[in-house]
């Protein structure tokens, strides 16, 4: 299966348009049509309905495999390219919004004293985008956060030849509006909040489907859906009573609203450092500072 044809196939279905896919890929519309026809001939089945553009059952099945296959190919290319990289003082760090906490910030400060001058770029992205940037070499290291039992790893997808280490662990908290009846509690149990109003903010707070998993319930239904990486906007919604959000205690305490720690179930908010198996320069030094 030709990866160039597969990439065209994914782009066509992502945009639901041959002409838009052609523009995105820098091809002519005729070339895109030829790519799809060649892939269909290779697999001996129709993959894309033309009017309107949509996947056939076989195309839908292929779309379950294609993005991961292309990501692994890009990851392999990036992994080989890192072997040719010379010494550098540049570090590109991608992190999910709640992942850049005090431990990591202090490690970056120590790194700055070791690599002089350190050219540091920090990108705040959704969790999946962080992992993708690490795999494809668009960033040197990544930081992702989530919740888990104290002895369990974060539930991350198969990342291929990468290394994941714990960068920080802290108490999980729920962010309440100041006038909420539970805002004055010393602690809360998630099981008492399954039917509360929640904000679905998978790129910033703990995703609600993760809370359902750890509590084994179908509760935690959203009243508001928040998309993007704006933590202060999320906090403003919570403070105004639009819903609750689960965040690390150190971060929630800095935001508008009242942060109350979670005691049951026994969970920690964990930040994990993800880096290639062969990091170089400041990326290697940062990994050593965080996980010596």
Secondary structure, DSSP 8 states (H G I E B T S, - for coil): --HHHHHHHHHHHHHT-HHHHHHHHT--HHHHHHHHHHHHHHHTS--EETTTTEE-HHHHHHHHHHHHHHHHHHHHHHHHHHHT----SEEEEEE-TTT--HHHHHHHHHHHHHSSS-EEEEEE--HHHHHHHHHHTSSSEEEEEEEE-TTS-------SSEEEEEEEEE-EEEEE-TTSTTTT-SEEEGGGGTTS-EEE-TTTS--HHHHHHHHTSS---EEEE--SS-HHHHHHHHHTTS-BEEEEHHHHTTSSSEEEEEEES--EEEEEEEEETT--THHHHHHHHH--
